[in-house]
Each structure stands twice: as C-alpha cells, then as structure tokens.
C-alpha cells in the first residue's frame, strides 16, 4: 500500500473528513501538523503550491485537498492509487 501523508491543522473540518475517508479504507496516515511548525507549512506550500489544508500525498502523487480526494474516490480511482507500491 502507498504511503499517505496529510498536512493538517487542529481545527479543520476538511482534514477530519479526509482522515475519516482514508481510515474507513484502512489506510494509515502520516499526519503533518502545519499549525505547530512553520517549517512544515513552508514545506507543504513548496510541495503542493497551495496554502490550504489538508494537502494529501499518496506515494509521490499530490492528490490535493479533501474535495480532490472525494472526487478520486467517486471516480473509482482512489483504491488503485492507494494500492500502488
């Protein structure tokens, strides 16, 4: 299964929703809290070219935010991305 990294903050309903979807699929998430570490926020912005959270990476693929994750799932593409080595 692919490694999943998610940049989050403590108070973010979209982060909670994205974590819930991934956990229902049995995925272990490496959560990176950008509200606690400015260097991690800068890292997130460099990797994603976005400022909002969550920013989700599955393996080397930048998925985007919660809406992007849900769209992948609805299109039937999320499971294949998660299953990639």
URRA-V313471 format. One record per helix or strand of 3 or more residues. SS is the DSSP state (2 for helix, 1 for strand). FROM is the first residue (numbers start at 1). TO is the last residue. Records with the same first field share a line. If there is no record, write none. Layout:
SS->FROM-TO, FROM-TO
This chain:
1->4-8, 29-33, 55-58, 61-64
2->13-24, 38-48, 66-74, 78-83
